[in-house]
Amino acid sequence: MSRVGRIFPELIRCLFSPPATVDFPKSEVPVPPDYRGKPVLIQEKCTGCGLCARDCPAAAIEMVEVGAKRPKPAFDYARCAFCAQCAESCRSDAIEITAEHHLAAYDKEGLRWVPRYEGTKEKPAES
Amino acid sequence: MTKYNLPVGPQHPALKEPASFWFKVEGEVIVDVDIRLGYNHRGIEKACESRNYIQCLYLLERICGICSHAHTTAFAQGVEEILGLEIPARAKYIRVIIAELERIHSHLLWLGVAGHEIGFDTLFMYAWRDRETVLDILELISGNRVNYAMNTIGGVRRDIDQAKREQILGMLDPLAERVKFYTDLVTSEPTCLARLENVAPVPADKAVALGTVGPTARASGIKVDVRRDDPYAAYAEIPFEVITSERGDLLGRAIVRLGEIGESVKIIKYALQNLPEGPLTVKAPRKVAAGEAVSRVEAPRGEDIHYVRADGSDHPERVKVRAPTLANLFAVGESMKGAYVADIPIVIASIDPCFSCTDRMIELVQSRTGTSSVMTWEELREYGIRWYGHGHRS
């Protein structure tokens, strides 16, 4: 049952077919509509209950004091596992999972996001 | 003849159970194998005890990037058993669909790795190119290529709607065609036959005695499959065949894995066409009453066992995982006796322990004089290919 050259027709066909890879970053593979990328806080909806921080498996969410009535979630995208559990745990739909996935930054602080309190003009507490 | 000790390992970061193999070789023939486990212990089981059940799911998913769904299914099933929850039928079907997609992607990955280890890199490239189809389907359903995070306690997190269903069904048929081609190729191409046929066979009695599971056991003619023996999720309602081979050698394992891809395609099609309507989850309490459960799942590499003990709080008291590679390692060690040094890479790779991207250090120590020579995994692979290329054992 041994047959030499069984792969040859396949090899020849592949010589004339376009490459399977794309020329990143000039072009890129599109992400599907339900892609799990960067989680983003919609501040108007956030009640500051802290359910997202309690369920985050990577401890990427920290509740910080921003001068509002209750602490608000700050995201550390360097720790984030992109599991979207925070959006699922949120009772007020205040966390949106976006398709954003180009998250490279020059330093660790660039991957941290701290909410600003909309009620005053003071800068948010950096930690 | 002078005996050598040939240490391979212990660092295999791609493996779930990093192992060190000490081969005693006489010339080219392996006379004894000693397997040492316990390296690269990550403490995942202990870490589970300080996390709540939701967090545990994501932690356990990261035991292995390839069987990620198998681990979360096993854990979620265990917790659901303690809670006495019956998950909705739709969730059961979606769990099956993801599990079978994962099996296809794992087996195609294995085919590529096996091709690479025997020096058939064309097969490696083509198999991995076609594996992208499955990863695209998984990304379409779950939003991620690996670590799909589909399971939650009490059901699944995402639905498969009608549009996605049609799209997936359209992608499956070309994939099934490709798998047919690979089955034909592996069983007829002289390169594959020379390196796989009658190499390190595990006879049926030995396979049972050494406790093999999954494709490794089925390749020795043992009809064992958790999906059939102890149906979980929706497997009791879905018709499928358990693929076995009487060969016991490496070719048998390739035939079984490729045959299983065909069965998986059939299961996915059936599940997609018969997807029951209904909710995705039932509400699960955060605190789990005291109790314990053992849950079994057929992962791509074999039977995966999770033990969960709850104490009434929102985090487990104890979690224990037995992954399939542990069960298969010893049969492989045993089957190596009488094989050649050149066969080491492909025999270890034959149980699918994710050996692909590791570049290992191998030290050849002459036991009498104590002299040693160092080879990397890559050099050993090339040595094996060259050795066969020179017409040994032809």
Interface residues (C-beta under 8 A of the other chain):
Chain A: M1 S2 R3 V4 R6 I7 E10 L11 C14 A20 V31 P32 D34 Y35 R36 R54 D55 C56 P57 A58 A81 F82 C83 A84 Q85 E88 S89 I97
Chain B: R51 N52 I54 Q55 L57 Y58 L59 T122 L123 Y126 R129 E132 E139 L140 S142 G143 N144 N147 A149 T152 R157 R158 F181 D184 L185 T187 S188 E189 P190 L193
